[in-house]
Amino acid sequence: MPLPIPSYAEIIDLLKKGATIEAQEKIMALREAVLTLQEENLALRTELKALKEASTLDEIIHFNGKVYQISGHGKRDGHYCPACFDKDHKPVRLQFDDTYFSCPVCTFAVAAR
């Protein structure tokens, strides 16, 4: 369990009493706490960004019975692998090879018609 974060007033009181070593220890503890909070903040921001992107993707991707398509601005875009999207929530564009769509990441393949 992390130690309580020293307050500015606590450090000032120590300095006024001439307890500079104790004040320096509190300042170091405060710096460590700030670094920990910055790292946590960055991790939370990264997680929030990923959740927002996933939420947006769920709003615009649609399953047409065979593959996923992304719709926006009144158009549907591409053909995306349903196996990769359902498993990892990643839109992987399918490759078209004459009559089949196939996924470059997994073994999914489906006839174009």
matplotlib code that plots the C-alpha trace (Angstrom):
import matplotlib.pyplot as plt

x = [0.0, 1.5, 2.4, 0.3, 1.4, 3.1, 1.4, 3.0, 2.1, 3.8, 7.0, 6.9, 6.4, 9.5, 11.5, 10.4, 11.5, 14.9, 14.3, 15.8, 16.7, 13.1, 11.8, 14.0, 12.7, 9.1, 10.0, 11.5, 8.4, 6.3, 8.3, 7.9, 4.1, 4.0, 5.8, 3.5, 0.4, 1.8, 2.4, -1.1, -2.6, -0.9, -2.1, -5.6, -5.6, -4.3, -7.1, -9.7, -8.5, -8.7, -12.2, -13.4, -12.0, -13.7, -17.0, -16.8, -16.0, -19.0, -21.2, -20.0, -19.2, -21.9, -22.1, -23.7, -24.2, -20.8, -18.3, -18.1, -18.4, -17.7, -20.3, -19.8, -20.9, -23.6, -21.2, -20.0, -16.3, -14.4, -14.8, -13.4, -12.7, -15.5, -13.2, -10.6, -13.2, -15.2, -12.1, -9.8, -12.1, -9.7, -10.9, -8.7, -9.4, -10.0, -8.0, -9.9, -8.6, -10.8, -13.9, -12.9, -12.3, -9.6, -8.0, -4.2, -4.1, -6.2, -7.5, -11.0, -12.2, -15.6, -16.9, -17.5, -21.0]
y = [0.0, 3.4, 5.8, 9.0, 11.8, 14.6, 17.9, 21.2, 22.6, 19.7, 20.3, 24.1, 23.3, 21.1, 23.8, 26.4, 24.1, 23.7, 20.0, 20.2, 16.5, 15.5, 18.1, 16.7, 13.2, 14.5, 16.2, 13.0, 11.1, 13.8, 13.4, 9.6, 10.1, 12.5, 10.1, 7.2, 9.3, 10.5, 6.8, 5.9, 8.8, 7.9, 4.3, 5.4, 7.8, 5.1, 2.7, 5.4, 6.1, 2.4, 2.1, 5.2, 3.8, 0.5, 2.1, 4.2, 1.1, -0.8, 2.1, 2.0, -1.7, -3.9, -7.6, -8.3, -12.0, -13.0, -10.3, -7.0, -3.7, -0.2, 2.4, 6.2, 9.2, 7.1, 4.5, 1.1, 0.5, -2.7, -6.3, -7.1, -10.5, -11.6, -14.1, -11.5, -8.9, -11.2, -12.7, -9.6, -6.7, -5.7, -4.8, -6.8, -6.0, -9.1, -9.8, -10.5, -13.4, -13.9, -15.4, -15.5, -13.1, -14.3, -13.0, -12.3, -12.9, -16.0, -18.8, -17.3, -17.4, -16.8, -16.8, -13.3, -14.1]
z = [0.0, -1.0, 1.7, 2.0, -0.2, 1.8, 1.6, 0.7, 4.2, 5.9, 4.0, 4.8, 8.5, 8.5, 6.7, 9.3, 12.1, 10.4, 9.7, 6.2, 6.0, 6.9, 4.4, 1.7, 2.4, 2.1, -1.2, -2.5, -1.5, -3.2, -6.4, -6.3, -5.8, -8.8, -11.0, -10.0, -10.7, -14.0, -15.1, -13.9, -15.7, -19.0, -18.7, -18.0, -20.9, -23.2, -22.0, -22.4, -26.0, -26.8, -25.3, -27.3, -30.5, -29.9, -29.1, -32.3, -34.3, -32.9, -34.0, -37.7, -38.4, -39.6, -40.4, -43.8, -43.3, -44.5, -43.6, -41.8, -43.6, -42.2, -43.1, -43.0, -45.0, -46.6, -48.0, -47.0, -47.0, -47.5, -46.4, -43.0, -41.5, -39.1, -37.3, -36.5, -35.5, -33.3, -31.6, -31.2, -32.1, -34.9, -38.3, -40.7, -44.4, -46.5, -49.7, -52.9, -55.0, -58.1, -56.4, -52.7, -49.9, -47.6, -44.4, -44.4, -40.6, -40.0, -42.2, -42.8, -46.5, -48.0, -51.6, -53.0, -54.1]

ax = plt.figure().add_subplot(projection="3d")
ax.plot(x, y, z, "-o")
ax.set_aspect("equal")
plt.show()
